[in-house]
Amino acid sequence: MDLRVGVAGAGAMGRNHARIYELLDGVRLEGVYDVDCDRAEAVAADFGGKAVSSLEALSDCCEAVSVTVPTNRHAAIGGQLLRQGTHILVEKPIASSEEEAEKLVQLAATTGKVLQVGHVERFNPVLRHLENRLNRPKFIEAHRLSPFPNRSLDIGVVLDLMIHDLEIILRLVTSPLVHIDAVGVPVLTSHEDIANARLRFENGCVANVTASRISPDRMRKIRVFQENCYLSLDYQEQNGKVFWTESGDIQTAEVEIDRSEPLMAELSAFVDAVRGHEGPAVTGPQGAAALETALRITRIIHDG
């Protein structure tokens, strides 16, 4: 029997989720909700299902829902869907505050429903390759740049873009975070549009993370330095190089990566979690930890 899924929020991200759901085997897009009924109707017309006028109606027709509304509505809408007995995937960041994130985590535990957080870069095949080669990283450098988006302007670039790399770095470095330095400035919005953070971990690893949403070019790269090895990987192009020493000489090799669409892998993992095949690929507590780190950085930036 097909899993009945829906989308709450019919903007650009919701449209992408609907597109993928239409392609997944054993899944049927059943409902689309948005406060703008015309947008909901348009997404339903393009990818299937029906536009619904309330979250109650969405839960009535769907077993699982992607929450792709603006960040400041994640907690309210995600919480209501959980209380109505619906499994949810909440786009990153999980919520606007640590308190809201904790409430969602607790509510998912109380209701026994799946709460997965949409950190899509976790499903990039580049990261899977990196994790297979990882050996006690000493220094990590990440750059995530994009042109001005005209979306997600209710939050700054740290919560919009940098949080992708923060979640990954927290996963790669299995050591407590002990210190953060950060700078950032608003340019086109009232929030920081470009930011840099330096994270130091208890085991000595340092991560330098840069994010900008006012760049003329797109870039999503990570570089990892560890004992006798340096990896330079490109999330966007899904390629990279590895450097190492052998008999005193520096060796270089192209990284072989099987390309795939991360969003399809993410939603497939969500469907598997709902069906009980495995736990959420990115759990509520993991999403909350990334949010907590991102908010620490924004506070440091705002406090000057």
C-alpha positions in Angstrom: 0.0 0.0 0.0 1.3 3.4 -0.9 2.4 5.8 1.9 0.2 8.9 1.8 2.3 12.0 2.1 1.8 15.7 2.1 3.5 19.1 2.0 2.9 22.0 4.4 4.2 25.1 2.7 4.0 25.4 -1.1 7.0 27.8 -1.7 10.1 26.8 -3.6 11.2 24.2 -1.1 7.7 22.7 -0.8 7.5 22.5 -4.5 10.8 20.5 -4.6 9.6 18.1 -1.9 6.4 17.5 -3.9 8.4 16.9 -7.1 10.5 14.2 -5.3 7.4 12.6 -3.6 5.8 12.2 -7.1 8.9 10.2 -8.2 9.3 7.9 -5.2 8.0 4.3 -5.5 5.3 3.3 -3.0 4.5 6.9 -2.2 1.5 9.0 -3.1 1.4 12.8 -2.7 -2.0 13.2 -1.2 -2.3 16.8 0.2 -0.7 20.2 -0.2 -1.4 23.0 2.4 -0.4 26.7 2.2 -1.9 29.8 3.6 -1.9 31.0 0.0 -4.5 28.7 -1.5 -3.4 29.5 -5.1 0.1 28.3 -4.4 -1.2 25.1 -2.9 -3.5 24.6 -5.9 -0.5 25.1 -8.3 1.7 22.6 -6.6 -1.1 20.0 -6.4 -1.9 20.5 -10.1 1.8 20.0 -11.1 2.6 17.0 -8.8 -0.6 15.4 -7.7 -2.8 15.3 -4.7 -5.2 18.0 -3.7 -4.9 21.4 -2.1 -6.3 21.5 1.4 -7.4 24.4 3.5 -6.2 23.4 6.9 -3.6 21.4 8.8 -6.4 19.2 10.2 -7.4 18.3 6.6 -3.8 17.6 5.8 -3.4 15.2 8.7 -6.7 13.5 7.7 -5.4 12.6 4.3 -1.7 12.1 5.0 0.4 9.8 7.2 3.6 11.9 6.8 4.2 15.5 5.9 7.1 17.7 4.9 7.1 21.0 6.8 8.5 23.5 4.4 7.1 26.8 5.8 9.2 29.7 7.0 11.4 28.9 10.0 9.4 31.0 12.4 6.4 28.6 11.8 8.3 25.3 12.1 7.5 24.8 15.8 3.8 25.8 15.5 3.0 23.8 12.4 5.3 20.9 13.1 3.9 20.7 16.6 0.3 20.7 15.5 0.9 17.9 12.9 2.6 15.8 15.6 -0.3 16.2 18.0 -2.6 15.2 15.2 -0.7 11.9 14.8 1.3 12.8 11.7 5.0 11.9 11.1 7.0 15.0 10.0 10.1 16.0 8.2 10.9 19.6 9.3 13.2 21.6 7.0 16.3 23.0 8.6 16.7 24.8 10.9 14.4 22.7 13.1 13.0 25.8 14.8 13.7 29.4 15.6 14.9 28.9 19.2 16.4 26.2 21.4 13.2 26.1 23.4 11.0 25.5 20.4 13.3 22.8 19.2 13.2 21.0 22.5 9.4 21.1 22.5 9.3 19.5 19.1 11.8 16.8 20.2 9.7 16.1 23.3 6.5 16.1 21.4 7.8 13.6 18.9 8.9 11.3 21.8 5.5 11.6 23.5 3.5 10.9 20.4 5.8 8.2 19.1 5.9 9.9 15.7 8.9 10.3 13.4 10.6 13.7 13.5 13.3 14.0 10.9 15.2 17.3 10.3 15.9 18.4 6.7 19.7 18.7 6.7 19.9 17.7 3.0 23.7 17.9 2.7 23.9 14.9 5.0 22.6 12.9 2.1 25.2 14.2 -0.4 27.3 11.3 -1.7 30.3 13.5 -1.1 29.7 13.3 2.7 29.4 9.5 2.5 32.8 9.4 0.8 34.3 11.7 3.4 33.0 9.7 6.3 34.6 6.6 4.9 38.0 8.3 4.8 37.7 10.2 8.0 40.5 9.6 10.6 40.6 12.1 13.5 40.4 15.4 11.6 42.7 18.2 12.8 41.4 21.1 10.7 38.3 21.6 8.7 37.5 24.4 6.3 34.0 24.9 4.8 32.8 27.5 2.3 29.1 27.9 1.4 28.3 30.8 -0.9 25.3 31.7 -3.0 23.8 34.7 -4.8 21.1 36.7 -3.0 18.1 34.3 -2.7 15.0 36.5 -2.2 13.8 33.7 0.2 14.4 32.7 3.8 15.0 36.4 4.6 13.3 36.0 8.0 16.7 34.5 9.2 20.3 35.3 8.6 22.9 33.4 6.6 24.1 31.5 9.7 20.7 29.8 10.1 20.0 29.7 6.4 23.3 28.3 5.0 26.0 27.9 7.5 23.9 25.6 9.6 24.4 22.9 6.9 28.1 22.8 7.6 27.7 23.2 11.3 25.6 20.0 11.4 28.1 18.1 9.3 31.1 19.3 11.4 29.4 18.4 14.7 28.9 14.9 13.2 32.5 14.6 11.9 34.2 15.8 15.0 33.2 13.6 17.9 34.4 15.9 20.6 32.8 18.7 22.7 32.8 22.2 21.2 34.7 24.4 23.6 35.0 27.9 21.9 33.6 29.9 19.1 34.8 33.1 17.5 32.5 34.7 14.9 32.0 37.8 12.8 29.3 38.8 10.3 27.6 41.8 8.8 24.2 42.7 7.3 24.4 44.0 3.7 21.1 43.6 1.9 18.9 42.6 4.8 18.5 43.3 8.6 20.2 40.0 9.4 23.8 38.9 8.8 24.3 38.2 5.0 27.9 37.1 5.3 29.6 35.4 8.2 32.6 33.5 9.4 33.0 31.3 12.4 36.0 29.6 14.0 35.1 26.5 16.1 37.5 24.9 18.5 36.9 21.4 19.9 38.2 19.8 23.1 40.3 17.3 21.1 42.2 20.2 19.4 40.4 20.1 16.1 39.6 23.5 14.6 36.9 24.3 12.0 36.8 27.5 10.0 33.3 28.1 8.4 32.3 30.8 5.9 28.8 31.5 4.6 27.5 34.2 2.3 24.3 34.8 0.5 25.5 37.8 -1.5 28.1 36.1 -3.6 28.1 36.4 -7.4 29.0 32.7 -7.6 27.8 29.5 -5.9 30.2 27.4 -3.8 29.7 24.5 -1.5 33.1 23.0 -0.5 34.7 21.3 2.4 38.4 20.7 3.1 39.5 18.2 5.8 43.1 17.9 7.1 44.1 14.9 9.1 47.2 12.7 9.7 49.0 12.2 6.4 45.9 13.1 4.4 44.1 16.2 3.0 40.7 15.9 1.3 39.2 18.7 -0.9 35.6 18.0 -1.8 32.9 19.8 -3.7 29.3 19.2 -2.6 27.9 21.1 -5.6 29.9 19.3 -8.3 30.0 16.0 -6.3 33.7 15.6 -6.9 37.0 16.2 -5.3 40.7 15.2 -4.7 42.6 13.5 -2.0 46.3 14.2 -1.2 48.6 12.0 0.9 52.3 11.2 1.3 53.9 8.0 0.3 57.6 7.3 0.6 58.2 11.0 1.1 56.3 12.0 -2.0 53.0 13.7 -2.2 50.4 11.7 -4.1 47.1 13.0 -5.6 44.0 11.2 -6.7 40.6 12.2 -8.0 37.8 11.1 -5.8 35.3 8.7 -7.3 31.8 9.6 -6.2 28.5 8.1 -7.5 26.4 11.1 -8.2 22.9 11.3 -6.9 20.2 13.8 -5.8 20.5 14.5 -2.1 16.9 15.5 -1.7 15.7 12.3 -3.1 17.9 10.3 -0.7 16.7 12.5 2.2 13.0 11.9 1.4 13.6 8.2 0.8 15.2 8.0 4.2 12.2 9.8 5.7 9.8 7.3 4.1 11.9 4.4 5.4 11.8 5.8 8.9 8.0 6.2 8.8 7.6 2.7 7.6 9.7 1.6 10.6 12.7 0.2 8.6 15.2 2.5 10.4 15.3 5.5 12.6 15.4 9.1 11.3 18.6 9.8 9.4 18.8 13.2 11.0 17.1 13.1 14.4 15.4 15.9 16.3 18.3 16.1 18.9 20.8 16.3 16.1 18.9 19.1 14.4 18.6 20.9 17.8 22.3 20.6 18.4 23.0 22.3 15.0 20.5 25.0 15.8 22.1 25.6 19.2 25.5 26.1 17.7 24.1 28.3 15.0 22.3 30.5 17.5 25.5 30.8 19.6 27.3 32.1 16.5 24.5 34.6 15.7 24.6 35.9 19.3 28.3 36.4 19.1 27.9 38.3 15.9 25.1 40.5 17.2 26.9 41.2 20.5 29.9 42.4 18.5 
